């Protein structure tokens, strides 16, 4: 079955200070307020999306997670403590993800089948994480950027969703973050900072071009990107470089997001995993030797 082109809108529910500045910090009320703001926007446009929720956030704000589920959004896992996969041992990763999954399922009374790693940290050296995700009952993952950068990415990963066949005999669907191919390289255009900085006309063109090719477009963002006042109000001594890198474009982000919801139809990631058959990719026993194999 040929995949149906869809915009997949996803949000990583986390708190900027804890996820980006210091993982030992507690989740703040601001994270809950920002998430409620996003839910109000989605309700206004009658849209349901996929939300990758940090376990630490869910533990502190279970009522927000309940609202997410009640309003029809897909509740997926973003791990527990926002520690990059490649900084954990396999046992630590297993415990982190199991804890997050259990918290989310206890709150919603629904199975959690999707996962996204903090900072897209499933890389060529941590592909073992896919085996653990299948062991824990996940059906799909959305952690891989098919482009190589300093902190994340796998340059030769297929740029479209694939069924990953693992050495154990198990398999998992990978929904990579969307890139655009230029001069033989894949460049990220999926959302977050890229959508904060790109003009709406370019974002619209990128999404339209990909959908016209009958390819899904996986976009992502965070609740804090709807909060342009955060860096002026939080009590942290942040370098100017960090304030610029993480704050530029926030003031116009809300408007671009609403225009995207208005312009394009969208689907939840879980819906596509259950309604389509995707091409296959095999990961070898070495877990770094990737072979793309079309069915």
C-alpha positions as CSV (number, residue, x, y, z in Angstrom):
1,X,0.0,0.0,0.0
2,X,1.4,3.4,-1.0
3,X,1.7,5.8,2.0
4,X,-0.8,8.6,2.1
5,X,0.9,12.1,2.3
6,X,0.0,13.8,5.6
7,X,1.3,16.6,7.8
8,X,2.0,15.0,11.2
9,X,2.0,17.8,13.8
10,X,3.9,16.8,16.9
11,X,4.8,18.6,20.1
12,X,7.5,17.7,22.7
13,X,5.9,18.5,26.0
14,X,8.8,19.7,28.3
15,X,10.1,22.7,30.2
16,X,12.9,24.7,28.7
17,X,15.1,25.2,31.8
18,X,14.9,21.6,32.7
19,X,15.2,20.1,29.3
20,X,17.8,22.4,27.8
21,X,19.7,24.2,30.6
22,X,19.9,21.8,33.6
23,X,18.2,18.4,33.7
24,X,18.3,18.3,37.5
25,X,15.8,21.2,37.7
26,X,12.2,20.7,38.6
27,X,9.5,21.2,36.0
28,X,8.0,24.7,36.4
29,X,4.4,25.9,36.3
30,X,5.3,27.8,33.2
31,X,5.6,24.5,31.3
32,X,2.0,23.6,32.2
33,X,0.7,27.1,31.4
34,X,2.4,27.0,27.9
35,X,1.0,23.5,27.2
36,X,-2.5,24.6,28.1
37,X,-2.0,27.6,25.8
38,X,-1.2,25.2,22.9
39,X,-4.2,23.0,23.8
40,X,-6.4,26.0,23.5
41,X,-5.0,26.8,20.0
42,X,-5.6,23.2,18.9
43,X,-9.1,23.2,20.3
44,X,-9.9,26.5,18.5
45,X,-8.9,24.8,15.2
46,X,-10.5,21.5,16.1
47,X,-7.2,19.6,15.5
48,X,-5.8,16.6,17.3
49,X,-2.1,15.9,17.2
50,X,0.7,13.7,18.6
51,X,2.2,14.9,21.9
52,X,5.5,13.4,23.1
53,X,5.3,14.0,26.9
54,X,8.2,14.0,29.3
55,X,7.6,11.7,32.2
56,X,8.8,14.3,34.7
57,X,6.2,16.7,33.3
58,X,3.5,14.1,33.5
59,X,4.4,13.2,37.1
60,X,4.1,16.9,38.2
61,X,1.1,17.9,36.0
62,X,-1.1,14.8,35.5
63,X,-4.2,16.9,35.1
64,X,-2.7,18.5,32.0
65,X,-1.9,15.0,30.6
66,X,-5.5,14.0,31.3
67,X,-6.7,17.0,29.3
68,X,-4.4,16.1,26.4
69,X,-5.9,12.6,26.3
70,X,-9.5,13.6,26.9
71,X,-9.3,16.1,24.0
72,X,-8.3,13.4,21.6
73,X,-4.6,14.0,21.2
74,X,-2.2,11.1,21.0
75,X,-0.1,10.7,24.2
76,X,3.4,9.4,23.4
77,X,6.6,9.2,25.4
78,X,9.5,11.6,25.4
79,X,11.3,9.6,28.1
80,X,11.4,10.5,31.7
81,X,14.2,12.9,32.6
82,X,15.2,14.4,29.2
83,X,18.7,12.7,29.3
84,X,20.1,12.0,25.8
85,X,20.1,8.3,24.9
86,X,23.8,8.2,24.1
87,X,24.6,9.5,27.6
88,X,22.8,6.4,29.2
89,X,23.7,2.8,29.5
90,X,21.2,0.4,28.0
91,X,19.8,-0.5,31.5
92,X,19.5,3.2,32.3
93,X,17.6,3.9,29.1
94,X,15.3,1.0,29.6
95,X,14.4,2.2,33.1
96,X,14.0,5.8,31.9
97,X,11.6,4.8,29.1
98,X,9.7,2.2,31.2
99,X,9.1,4.7,33.9
100,X,7.8,7.3,31.5
101,X,5.5,4.8,29.7
102,X,4.1,3.6,33.0
103,X,3.3,7.1,34.3
104,X,1.6,8.1,31.1
105,X,-0.5,4.9,30.9
106,X,-1.5,5.1,34.5
107,X,-2.8,8.7,33.9
108,X,-4.6,8.1,30.6
109,X,-5.5,4.4,31.0
110,X,-4.4,4.0,27.3
111,X,-1.4,2.2,25.8
112,X,1.5,4.4,24.8
113,X,2.9,3.2,21.5
114,X,5.1,6.1,20.3
115,X,8.5,7.4,21.5
116,X,10.8,10.4,20.7
117,X,14.2,10.6,22.3
118,X,15.3,13.9,24.0
119,X,17.3,16.0,21.5
120,X,16.8,13.3,18.8
121,X,19.5,11.4,20.4
122,X,19.1,8.0,18.8
123,X,22.2,8.2,16.6
124,X,24.3,5.6,14.8
125,X,26.0,4.7,18.0
126,X,22.8,4.3,20.0
127,X,20.6,2.3,17.5
128,X,20.4,-0.3,20.2
129,X,17.7,1.8,21.7
130,X,15.3,0.6,19.0
131,X,15.6,-2.9,20.3
132,X,14.7,-1.8,23.8
133,X,11.7,0.2,22.6
134,X,10.3,-2.9,20.9
135,X,10.8,-4.9,24.0
136,X,8.8,-2.3,26.0
137,X,5.9,-2.5,23.5
138,X,6.4,0.6,21.4
139,X,5.1,0.4,17.8
140,X,6.9,3.4,16.4
141,X,9.8,5.8,17.1
142,X,10.3,9.4,15.9
143,X,13.9,10.2,17.1
144,X,16.1,10.2,14.1
145,X,17.1,13.1,12.0
146,X,18.3,11.8,8.6
147,X,21.1,14.3,8.5
148,X,24.4,14.5,10.5
149,X,24.9,17.3,12.9
150,X,27.1,17.8,15.9
151,X,24.6,16.6,18.5
152,X,22.3,14.3,16.5
153,X,21.4,12.8,13.2
154,X,22.3,9.8,11.0
155,X,23.4,11.1,7.6
156,X,22.4,8.0,5.6
157,X,19.1,7.2,7.3
158,X,16.1,7.0,4.9
159,X,14.3,10.3,4.8
160,X,10.8,8.8,4.9
161,X,9.1,6.5,7.3
162,X,10.4,2.9,7.3
163,X,9.7,-0.4,9.0
164,X,13.0,-1.1,10.8
165,X,13.9,-4.8,11.0
166,X,16.1,-5.5,14.0
167,X,18.6,-8.2,14.7
168,X,16.3,-9.7,17.3
169,X,13.7,-10.4,14.7
170,X,11.4,-7.7,16.0
171,X,10.6,-4.5,14.1
172,X,9.6,-0.9,14.8
173,X,8.4,1.9,12.5
174,X,10.7,4.9,12.4
175,X,9.1,8.3,11.6
176,X,12.2,10.5,10.9
177,X,12.1,14.3,11.2
178,X,11.6,15.9,7.9
179,X,14.5,17.2,5.9
180,X,15.0,18.7,2.4
181,X,17.6,17.4,0.0
182,X,20.0,20.0,-1.5
183,X,23.3,19.4,-3.2
184,X,23.4,15.7,-2.0
185,X,22.7,16.5,1.6
186,X,19.6,16.5,3.8
187,X,18.9,19.7,5.7
188,X,16.4,19.9,8.7
189,X,13.2,21.8,8.0
190,X,10.9,20.0,10.5
191,X,10.0,22.7,12.9
192,X,11.2,24.0,16.2
193,X,14.0,26.6,15.6
194,X,13.8,26.1,11.9
195,X,10.2,27.2,11.8
196,X,10.8,30.0,14.3
197,X,13.4,31.5,11.9
198,X,12.0,30.6,8.4
199,X,9.3,32.9,7.0
200,X,5.8,31.4,6.6
201,X,6.0,31.4,2.8
202,X,9.0,29.1,2.9
203,X,7.5,26.8,5.5
204,X,4.3,26.6,3.4
205,X,6.3,25.8,0.2
206,X,8.3,23.1,2.0
207,X,5.2,21.3,3.3
208,X,3.3,21.7,0.0
209,X,6.3,20.4,-2.0
210,X,6.6,17.3,0.1
211,X,2.9,16.5,0.3
212,X,2.7,16.9,-3.5
213,X,5.3,14.1,-3.7
214,X,3.0,11.9,-1.6
215,X,5.4,12.0,1.3
216,X,4.5,12.7,4.9
217,X,5.9,15.8,6.6
218,X,6.8,15.3,10.3
219,X,6.9,18.6,12.1
220,X,7.7,19.3,15.8
221,X,7.8,22.1,18.3
222,X,7.7,22.7,22.0
223,X,5.2,24.6,24.2
224,X,7.9,27.1,25.3
225,X,8.2,28.3,21.7
226,X,4.8,29.9,22.1
227,X,6.2,31.9,25.1
228,X,8.2,35.0,23.8
229,X,8.5,36.5,27.3
230,X,10.2,33.5,28.9
231,X,13.9,34.7,28.8
232,X,12.9,38.1,30.1
233,X,11.2,36.6,33.1
234,X,13.0,33.4,34.2
235,X,15.6,33.8,36.9
236,X,18.6,32.2,35.2
237,X,21.9,33.7,34.2
238,X,22.0,32.8,30.5
239,X,24.6,33.7,28.0
240,X,23.4,36.0,25.2
241,X,24.2,33.3,22.6
242,X,21.8,30.9,24.4
243,X,19.1,33.6,24.6
244,X,19.4,34.3,20.9
245,X,19.6,30.7,19.8
246,X,16.7,29.6,21.8
247,X,14.6,32.7,21.8
248,X,14.7,34.2,18.3
249,X,11.5,33.9,16.4
250,X,9.3,33.0,19.3
251,X,7.2,36.1,18.9
252,X,6.0,35.1,15.5
253,X,5.8,31.4,16.1
254,X,2.2,31.3,17.3
255,X,1.0,32.9,14.1
256,X,2.9,30.5,11.8
257,X,1.6,27.5,13.8
258,X,-2.0,28.7,13.4
259,X,-1.6,29.3,9.7
260,X,-0.2,25.7,9.3
261,X,-3.2,24.3,11.1
262,X,-5.5,26.3,8.9
263,X,-3.7,25.5,5.6
264,X,-3.0,21.8,5.9
265,X,-4.9,18.7,7.0
266,X,-3.0,16.6,9.6
267,X,-2.8,13.2,11.1
268,X,-1.6,11.7,14.3
269,X,1.5,9.5,14.0
270,X,-0.3,6.5,15.5
271,X,-3.0,6.7,12.9
272,X,-0.5,6.3,10.1
273,X,1.3,3.4,11.7
274,X,-1.9,1.4,11.8
275,X,-3.1,2.3,8.3
276,X,-0.1,2.0,6.0
277,X,2.7,-0.4,5.0
278,X,6.1,1.2,5.0
279,X,9.3,0.3,3.1
280,X,11.8,-1.7,5.1
281,X,15.2,-1.0,6.5
282,X,17.5,-3.5,8.3
283,X,19.8,-2.7,11.2
284,X,22.6,-5.3,11.5
285,X,23.9,-7.1,14.6
286,X,26.5,-4.3,14.9
287,X,23.7,-1.8,15.2
288,X,25.5,0.7,13.2
289,X,25.5,-1.0,9.8
290,X,22.4,0.4,8.1
291,X,21.1,-1.1,4.8
292,X,18.1,0.5,3.1
293,X,16.0,-2.2,1.4
294,X,12.8,-1.3,-0.5
295,X,10.1,-3.9,-0.4
